[in-house]
């Protein structure tokens, strides 16, 4: 479950500033494309719909933006789809799909957003040339990883992530994509380590002893994603948000906020951009295909 009372919390839930910055980014891309009359905004894994709600709220202040817009939410989880409908149902141009391949193409311009999406996709792990599997140990009466090995020697791949990245590129005809997640762009020769983790109520737990109860994720291999994109910009999340003007937006909001709201805004912004928080750990991949 997402949120402070769930297992983990995402950037849009931390601060409205995150969604507002992404809204400014979307509007800027649309303007740079010449404000096409047919704009398709696709979000992969919209969570509780908070990010899209913020984008549409800010987008409504830009003349012509919502009038040109069709939104596709790609979500496989039925309970989350219902939550998204509750917050986005007032907009008649929002549609739902269970996979990106189902989403229609053909808009004048397409924007794809994937925030904390790629880290949820399944990984394959190898120790040497042998694939790491899950099996039941009668001796230990529990599930174990096999073969055993030093986690630092594990090689991970994410075929599903590469496939979806190729599908994203097929939708950008023309268009742009924004991929935000925790991970790095380490080269394959240097990329070793078991990054699969489980979080339950915001605390790490054993992956195999928490199945169906905890959130599973892994560090995204941005080196692979960058290799699929032809024209891109890659940077830490903090740099990206500062470039978009999060400090100026924070100052404006603080001027009209209550003392309690000011504290929440300031701590949220710090968590998003500080190098010791999400600012360096999370990365942003902007993809441009014109």
Secondary structure, DSSP 4 states (H G I P E B T S, - for coil): -BSTTSSB--HHHH-HHHHHHHHHHHHHHHHHTT--S-EEEEEES-TTSHHHHHHHHHHTTSTTTGGGEEEEEE---HHHHHHHHHHHTT-TTEEEESSGGGS----SEEEEEEES-GGGS--EEEETTEEPEEEEETTTTEEEEES---GGG-EEE-HHHHHHHHHHHHH-TTEEEEEEEEEE---TTT------EEEETTEEE-STTSTTTSEEE--EEHHHHHHH-SSEEEEEHHHHHHHHTHHHHHHHHHHTS-HHHHHHHHHHHHHHH-TTTHHHHEEEEEEEE-
